[in-house]
Amino acid sequence: MRILGLVFAGTSTERRPAMARFLRETLGLAPAAVDGVEAELFRLPDGSTFAVASPGGTGDTDRSVGFLVDDLAGALAELRSAGVPVGPVSENAQERYAHFRAPDGQLYEPVERRPSR
């Protein structure tokens, strides 16, 4: 598996509107819209994304970190061959990804960016 960088971090909270307002007004992050995403997204200057979702709105994602990979299918095959249970592939207009829990018990995801259209 070839990890190219960190591309995504996300959280879910009952205080989603307050968190989104904090990110906009206090941290100065600009909202970003991506079709097929049930969360408020904020694009950071390095191209990574931070998401704020409602609990259960995007599945079991209380906190998640995404690693950019160049081959999602290959990354998932490597995880599975290492005995790591991997969730189903999800996708939106920008990316394809799947969740897994690492030994620390936290949620992570390999993320493959779709080609720009």
N, C-alpha and C positions, 0 to 999 in steps of 0.2 A: 504494500500500500504506500502510495506517495502522498504525504501531507504537504500541501502548498501553503497553508497558513490558517489563521483563525478568520472565519468569515461571518460568524453569527453568534450572538448571545441573546438569550431571551428569558423572560420571567413571566409568571402568571400571578395575579393578585386580585383580591376582592376590591382593591382600591385602584383599579385600572384607570379611571378618569383622572384621579389625583396624580398617579404616577406619570401618565402621559403629559399632563400639564407641567409637572416638574421637569420632565425631559425637555419640553419645548421652552418653557419660560425661564427656568433656572439654569439648566445646562446649555440652552441655546441650540438644541438639536432640531433639525428640520424634518418634519414628517415625510414619509415616502409611501407611495401607494404601489402595491403589487397585487394584481388580480389573483384571486384564489387563496388569499391569506386572511384568516380570521384573527387579526391582531393589529395593534397600531405599530407601525414600523418607523424606524428612524435610521436614516443612512448617515454613517460617519464619514469623515473626510478620507479615510483610507479605503473606502469602498465596502467596509463591513456593515452589518446591520444589527440593530438592537430592537427586539420586539417586546411588546407588553400585551399579554392576553388575559382573558378572564379564566379563572380556574376551570379546567375541563374543556375549555373552548377549543383547544388544539390537542386534546388528549391529555395524557399524564405528563405534563410539561411544567412542573413547578419551577424549574430552572434548567436551561439547556445551553450547551456550547457546541458550535458547529465547526468542524475542521474541513476546510476546502480540499477536495480530492479531484484528481483528473479522471478517475474511472470509478464511478459509484458501484457498478456491478462487481468489479474486481475487489474493491474495498469490502463490500458486504460478504463476498466469498471468503476473503481472508479472515474476517471476524468470525464467521460461522465455523470455519475450519479450526479456529482457535477455541471453539466451544462457547462463543459469546452469542447469546440469543439476540436476534435483531428483529425489530418491528418491521411492518410493511413499508414499502417505498411510498412516500407521499410526494406531491409535486405542486408547484404553483407556476405562474407565468415566468418566473425567473430561475427557479432551482428545483432539483430533485434531491431527496434526502431520506434517511431512515434513522430511527432512534435506537440506541442501545444503552445499557447500564454498564459502566466500568466497575472495576473492583472497589472503587470508593463509594459505590451506590448511587452516584449521580448520573444524570442523563446527558448523553453526548450524541452527536450525529455527524456522519460523513455527509458532506454537501457537494453536489456537482452542479455547477452553473450551466444553464442552458446557453447555447450560442446566441449572441445578439442578433436581433432581426432587423 
